[in-house]
Amino acid sequence: MALISEKDQQTLRDIFTQELQNEVTITYFTQRESPLIVPGLECEYCKDTRQLLEELVACSAKLHLAVKDFVGDSQDAQAMGIERIPAFVLEGQAKGKVRFFGIPSGYEFSTLIEDVLDVARGTTDLNEKTRTAMKDVKQDMHIQVFVTPT
């Protein structure tokens, strides 16, 4: 069963056709599927997150999904700042990367779509006053945004 309805998939295809300027790679970190379940070590949302991302990238040829094993590809995970799963990284024209932890469902899904478009453009909708203020920052910053499940 699809997580993104056919109607919403068509809406995404239309949005991506009109607004997705460049390619975006989504690197998804998950755990290898196993018939054995070890209590406390299973990833409750990994399978659904992967399905959601697969359905999303199917909406545009400019979206690409790379799936990595959190344990087997631990050096890649560490290099991208991934410390827990499910997690994925958006890379495109933007200088930086956008990292998501957890499943982007509910209201977070629209945030994901906006971030995909921003990463593809290499810019955001920040106003000029904010951009000017950010130029004065002379040290590296680590910004985290936390949301509650919807």
C-alpha distance (Angstrom), angle and dihedral (degrees) to the residues before:
residue distance angle dihedral
M1 . . .
A2 3.80 . .
L3 3.79 119.3 .
I4 3.81 91.8 -155.8
S5 3.80 111.6 55.4
E6 3.81 118.5 -124.4
K7 3.81 89.4 -113.2
D8 3.81 91.3 53.4
Q9 3.81 91.3 44.8
Q10 3.80 89.1 55.4
T11 3.81 90.3 48.7
L12 3.81 89.3 51.4
R13 3.82 91.7 48.7
D14 3.82 89.0 52.5
I15 3.82 93.1 47.4
F16 3.80 92.5 46.9
T17 3.82 92.2 47.3
Q18 3.79 90.7 53.4
E19 3.81 102.3 34.8
L20 3.79 112.4 19.6
Q21 3.80 100.2 100.3
N22 3.80 101.8 174.7
E23 3.76 141.0 11.7
V24 3.80 122.6 -75.1
T25 3.78 126.5 -161.6
I26 3.77 119.0 -152.3
T27 3.80 112.3 -159.9
Y28 3.79 107.8 -162.1
F29 3.79 122.5 -162.2
T30 3.79 116.6 -157.8
Q31 3.77 140.5 142.8
R32 3.75 124.6 -91.7
E33 3.78 111.5 -97.9
S34 3.76 113.3 -110.3
P35 3.79 134.8 178.2
L36 3.82 86.9 -134.1
I37 3.77 119.4 80.6
V38 3.77 117.0 -156.2
P39 3.82 109.7 -162.7
G40 3.79 111.0 -118.8
L41 3.80 93.6 15.9
E42 3.80 101.2 68.9
C43 3.78 119.7 104.6
E44 3.78 105.3 -129.8
Y45 3.82 97.2 -163.4
C46 3.82 103.2 28.8
K47 3.81 96.5 98.3
D48 3.83 94.0 46.8
T49 3.80 92.0 45.0
R50 3.79 91.0 52.6
Q51 3.80 91.7 49.0
L52 3.80 91.0 49.0
L53 3.81 91.8 50.8
E54 3.81 92.2 46.3
E55 3.80 90.5 52.4
L56 3.81 90.3 47.1
V57 3.82 95.7 51.7
A58 3.81 89.6 47.2
C59 3.82 86.9 66.8
S60 3.83 94.0 68.7
A61 3.79 138.0 24.5
K62 3.82 86.9 -141.9
L63 3.80 91.8 67.1
H64 3.80 119.6 81.8
L65 3.79 129.4 -172.7
A66 3.80 124.2 -153.6
V67 3.80 114.3 -173.7
K68 3.80 118.5 -154.5
D69 3.76 132.8 -177.1
F70 3.81 110.3 -119.6
V71 3.82 92.4 -142.7
G72 3.81 101.1 33.0
D73 3.81 93.1 44.4
S74 3.79 95.2 38.3
Q75 3.82 93.4 138.0
D76 3.82 90.2 56.7
A77 3.80 90.3 46.0
Q78 3.78 91.6 50.8
A79 3.82 92.4 46.8
M80 3.83 89.7 53.9
G81 3.80 94.3 45.0
I82 3.79 95.3 -110.5
E83 3.79 111.0 155.1
R84 3.81 101.9 160.1
I85 3.79 140.1 19.2
P86 2.93 149.8 -75.5
A87 3.79 90.0 40.6
F88 3.77 138.5 142.8
V89 3.77 139.5 -175.3
L90 3.80 126.9 -141.8
E91 3.81 116.6 -148.0
G92 3.78 128.8 177.3
Q93 3.80 137.8 113.2
A94 3.81 93.8 -25.9
K95 3.81 118.6 101.9
G96 3.76 92.4 -126.6
K97 3.74 136.7 39.6
V98 3.77 131.8 -112.8
R99 3.80 117.1 -136.3
F100 3.79 125.1 -161.3
F101 3.78 125.1 -167.1
G102 3.79 119.1 -164.0
I103 3.78 129.8 9.4
P104 3.83 115.4 -43.9
S105 3.79 96.6 -137.1
G106 3.78 131.1 144.0
Y107 3.80 113.6 8.6
E108 3.82 90.6 -7.8
F109 3.81 89.7 68.9
S110 3.82 92.0 68.7
T111 3.81 88.5 49.9
L112 3.80 88.7 54.2
I113 3.82 91.7 52.3
E114 3.82 92.1 49.6
D115 3.81 90.3 48.2
V116 3.82 91.5 50.2
L117 3.81 89.3 53.3
D118 3.83 92.7 45.8
V119 3.82 92.6 48.6
A120 3.81 90.0 49.2
R121 3.82 91.6 50.1
G122 3.78 93.8 43.0
T123 3.79 91.0 -132.7
T124 3.79 142.3 72.5
D125 3.78 137.2 -140.1
L126 3.81 93.5 -105.2
N127 3.78 111.7 143.4
E128 3.80 120.3 -112.8
K129 3.82 94.0 -106.9
T130 3.80 90.4 57.8
R131 3.81 92.4 45.5
T132 3.81 90.5 51.4
A133 3.80 91.9 49.2
M134 3.80 90.9 49.7
K135 3.81 91.3 55.5
D136 3.80 87.8 64.6
V137 3.80 92.0 60.5
K138 3.79 106.3 103.6
Q139 3.80 100.7 -179.4
D140 3.76 135.1 63.6
M141 3.79 113.7 -91.3
H142 3.77 131.1 -157.8
I143 3.79 110.6 -154.4
Q144 3.79 120.5 -170.1
V145 3.79 127.3 -175.3
F146 3.78 118.5 -162.4
V147 3.78 123.9 -161.1
T148 3.75 133.1 -177.8
P149 3.79 121.4 -123.5
T150 3.79 114.6 -94.4
